[in-house]
């Protein structure tokens, strides 16, 4: 799979030079998944790696981060829409129910948890579209005319271990081992792949700014307040 990704990147005229930190300049997702973005990342090294995936709003607020474990030379693809809708399950097994939504006790034979728990997913989606409240509230009022879909960007950073990967403030490991690309899916049409770029590159600097001091949208609530 690693060789296939490199070949696809080169065929599209995209860079395949490994880096320690990747920027996916945009993801574009809709609740009905007519819009989605598929991220594909490869660990090019001969050793296993842990990668921290961080989702950012287009107001440059880090909304969610999680560890991804890669074997040597392994490629992983992640649907951002699937992640934001709570369908990306860690440790799930076929034939077993998911271990709860946060509202009821888990079933005795459950396996796996959603990578974004239900309540957190509500806030993340609210912050991405600049909305008021959470989606299960019938009188939800928009506070932003920026867009109707969930639009932001993502970073993939080499982490020391899974503990480091669950904190956005931990330093990035000095290992240039990652390459990546992403595809936009729009109403059933798959757009040509685009390369992820090194996080410290000139194209990235126009997107990444000092963000940790900026407050999230106060119209969204729970853990971000």
C-alpha positions, 0 to 999 in steps of 0.5 A: 500500500505504501508503494501505491500511495507513493506512485499515486502521489508522483503520478499526480505531480505531488510531493512524496518527500517524508516529513515528521508533521503533515498538514491536510489543508482542508476537510469538507464534510456534510451530515449526509456524507454527500461531502466527505474527505478521505485522508491517507497517510503512510509511515515510510520507516522500518519501525512502528510509529504513533501519529497524533491526528488533530482536527482544527476548525477554520477559526484555528482552534484544536478541537479533537486529537487522537493517536493512530498506531502504524506498523512499519511501512503501513498505510492508513485511510481515515474518512473524516466524515465517518470520524465526526459522525462517531462511526470510527470505532477503536477496538470494535469487533464484528457481531458485537454492539458498540460500548455505549453512546454515553447515555446508557450503560454498555452492553455486556458483550460490547466491543470498542468505543467511538473515537469521538464520544457522542457529547464531544462529537456534538460540540466538535460539529457545532464548532466546525460550522459556527452554530449555536447549541448542539444538533439534537436541540430542535431550535438550534440557531446558526450564528455564522454564515461561513458555511453550511458544512463541517469545514476545517483542517487536520494535522498528522504529527509523529508522537513519542507514544500514545500518551504523548499523542493524546495531548496537543501540547506534547512535542513532535518527534524528530522523525521524517517518516510520514507522507500523505494525501487526501481526496474530496468526495462531492455528491458521489464524485471523487476529486483528484488527490491532493498532497498533504504538505509539511507543517513547517512549509511555506504553504502551511504557514498561510494556514497555521497560526498561533491558535492556542490562545484563541477562544472557541465559539462561545455559542457551543458548549460543554467541554469547551467552556 
